[in-house]
Amino acid sequence: ALGRHLDGRPSAPASEEHARVDLRTVVLPLLPPMLVLTGITLAGGAVLSFAPQMLDEAALVTLALVVVTATSALARWRVGALADRRGARPRGTGAPMTPSTAETVLFWVLAVVVVVGALGSLLIALSLDGPSVPLLVLGSAALGIAYGGLQNLTLVLSFAAVHRRHYGTTSAVWNVGFDLGTGVGSVLVGSLAAGLDFERALLVTAAITALTLPLALVRSRRPAG
């Protein structure tokens, strides 16, 4: 999907590449997908960072990490294929355009995957009281699907929200969202676990992911020009 957005992209002059970025027309439309990405990387980063501390047995740690990373890679692949077939197509200059039917499909997929991610954190939290291997596997799979799928979806929809000349800014904002979630997730879960426990810390991450659901349905018009 990303390749299709960048395919045929003309080389922009240096003056255009470094033109002043308009906050209202460029950055603000990128905030909803960025915050959705932050919500899931917060949860995923916490599990990837603290799995050895959450689980007593090395076999369970290995199982959880393998399931999360495998389903994440699979989700990125399959969601990428979906975006290639039905995804938001890059728009050239001209009048503003409303989201297409294909884009609407991606927005609803985005919302569903956010719910899956929140459910994954919830199941992992519940699995720690035991532990319950089936809940751990289901939760890890759900979190991995959301972690991988949302990376692809938010990037595609971010590029669809801006003009081609602002793709550099779009990439930067997306990466800020990814790194912010990863870093904050580790700090937040570590702090909560130190004062409470990992179960309640993961419940907080599930709630944060769920709170990004309304943002998953926010659509932006691409500015003209």
C-alpha positions, 0 to 999 in steps of 0.5 A: 500500500505504501509503495502505491502511494509513493509510486510515481511521486515526482521529485519535489524541489528543495524549496517545496520540501522545506516549505512551512507546514500549515498546522491546520491543513497538514498536522491536525489531520494526522493527529487521529491516526497518530494517536490511534497508533500511540494507543496500540504501541503503548500496549504492545510495547509494554507487553514486549518490554515486560513479558519476562516480569509478567510471567514466571515461566520462561516457556510462557514468556517465549510463547507470548512473545512468539505469538505477538510477533508472529501475528503482528507480522501476519497482520501487517502482511494481510492488512497491507494486501487489503489496503492495496486492493481497497485502500485510500488512493493518493490524490493529486492536486485539485479540489478537496475530495471526500473519503471514497467507499474504499477509504470507508472500508479501511476506517471501519477495519481500523475501528474493529482492529482497535477493539481487537487490540483493547481486547487483547490487553484485557485477555492478557491481564486476565491470563496473569491470574493463574496463569491461564495459557489459553487466555494468554495465547488468545490475548497475545494473538489479538494484541499482535494482530492489532499491533501489526495491523494498525501500523499499516492502516494508520500509515496508509490513512495518514498519507491519504489525508495530506498532499504529496508534498507533505509526505515527509511531515506525515512520515515524521508524525507517524514515527512520533506516534509509534515511538511515543506509544512504545516509550510511554507504554514501558514507563506507564506499565512499569510505574503502575506495576511497581505500585500495583501489579501487572494485571491492573497496569494492563487493564489501564493500557486496554482502556487507553487503547479503547479510548482511541476508538472514536479517533479511528472513525475521524476522517479528514479532507485532503487540502487542495493545492 
